[in-house]
């Protein structure tokens, strides 16, 4: 059984992104010590960084737009009684 710090970091990133199935698969591939997986670790790391950045952009865009429940301006004419002091 090998332990690669980069693979451990990938597992942590996957869990933070709520990709638990992929985190489990990465853990299993790390234990197997697959040379193909070891070669793919840098690419996978870059993809996870890009996914994290994209989610941050979407979150910022979502939080900066106006809420969908803003009241619609009524075009009708309603006269409310005025209070006279």
SVG drawing of the C-alpha trace seen along z (x, -y; Angstrom):
<svg xmlns="http://www.w3.org/2000/svg" viewBox="-59 -68 63 71">
<polyline fill="none" stroke="black" stroke-width="0.4" points="0.0,0.0 1.4,-3.4 0.6,-6.8 0.9,-9.7 0.4,-13.1 -0.9,-14.5 -3.6,-11.7 -4.5,-12.5 -5.0,-16.2 -7.2,-15.1 -9.3,-13.0 -9.8,-16.0 -10.7,-18.3 -13.2,-15.8 -14.9,-15.5 -15.1,-19.3 -16.8,-19.4 -19.2,-16.7 -17.9,-14.2 -17.7,-11.3 -17.9,-8.5 -15.0,-9.9 -13.1,-10.4 -13.6,-6.7 -12.4,-5.7 -9.3,-7.8 -8.5,-6.2 -8.9,-2.7 -6.7,-3.6 -4.0,-5.0 -4.0,-1.8 -3.6,0.2 -0.6,-1.9 -1.7,-2.0 1.0,-3.7 -1.6,-5.1 -3.4,-6.7 -0.1,-8.1 0.5,-9.7 -3.0,-11.2 -2.7,-12.8 -1.4,-16.2 -4.2,-16.4 -6.8,-15.5 -5.5,-18.1 -5.7,-20.8 -9.3,-19.7 -10.3,-19.9 -8.8,-23.4 -10.8,-24.5 -14.0,-23.0 -13.5,-24.8 -12.9,-28.1 -16.0,-27.6 -18.1,-26.9 -16.9,-30.0 -17.7,-32.1 -21.2,-30.6 -21.7,-31.2 -20.6,-34.9 -22.8,-35.4 -25.8,-33.8 -25.3,-35.9 -24.9,-39.2 -28.0,-39.0 -31.3,-40.5 -33.6,-38.1 -36.4,-36.5 -39.0,-37.5 -38.8,-41.3 -42.3,-42.8 -43.7,-43.6 -44.6,-47.2 -48.3,-47.5 -49.5,-49.6 -52.9,-50.1 -54.0,-53.4 -55.0,-52.9 -55.8,-55.9 -55.1,-55.4 -56.8,-57.8 -54.5,-60.5 -54.2,-61.1 -54.9,-64.7 -53.4,-66.0"/>
</svg>
